[in-house]
Amino acid sequence: MLKRTVTALSLVALLAGTGAAYAQTAPGTTQAPRAHGMDRMKQRLGLTDDQTTAVRAAFARHRDEQKQAWKSLRTAQAELRQLALNGGDTTAKSAEVQQLLGQTVALRVKVLQEIGPVLTPEQRVKFAQAHHYGGMRHHRKAPSQS
């Protein structure tokens, strides 16, 4: 049970970064990161304009549903933390968090299933590899500690 929970949490953490990058707007910019991220994806995968339009549409179709699922998950996780810290019974809340984790993964899979047919086999391989190593987005390196 613990191994399955840890695996699910790891998968969700990987997927969360991608969803968060698409959902937020960087302060002081006029372009949302999702548009910038889509430009990077287009460049890295060599997407045509038609492919880019289809991929954007797939993300857009599920954006509100994904935002709501993530909001519910964050709330349930906060409540679970509070219960655990206060020595309360976490059984029901843990089950709720696991159900919400499953829902967020299912939504992400739904988007990927819509994107897959739009991509060439080579693009699908690149896309899968990029997400395996932290996604298509840019990561800042942590400052080195002396």
Steps between C-alpha positions, in 0.01 A plus 500: 500500500779743594697417184191564285437832676861611457490402131175692448636806679818490291299483179274783608799715599643450152170588339435789738796695371370488147150600605625783717713637219192519279273646768698799625591835354847637569498838674604792283436320170222528251537144375388209716759227561273250324542696178874520553509132592301416189751693291781295654305180443440601138870563451630191682257261338492671161123545508319641200255787548208256469653269763561794733138610464375147575726462805393839637137403448548172690652683798231770486212248492602359836658803669204594722438140602870454584514825699200391707648155561833649611322747727303220664816292537695785663216558746471132588879470542503799735218347704685166509817670624304674773333176608833317507671776697217508755493122542159463338367205302640543149340193341211671322701808401783280364246315287364832373850624410572174317173530309582859403853399398347237274264759354785740417699219338194392300450857374864525397475167319188623320694802369794282396266263318364795302849631421649164402322455166598853394872426537725296275660189654829690535328794671324264742836350599651847556195614696504192723873529565476870581229436757697211647781741578289776652287627216536736210534806719818674611635431847720743685802345659513524876773728629808308598566478872848574631 
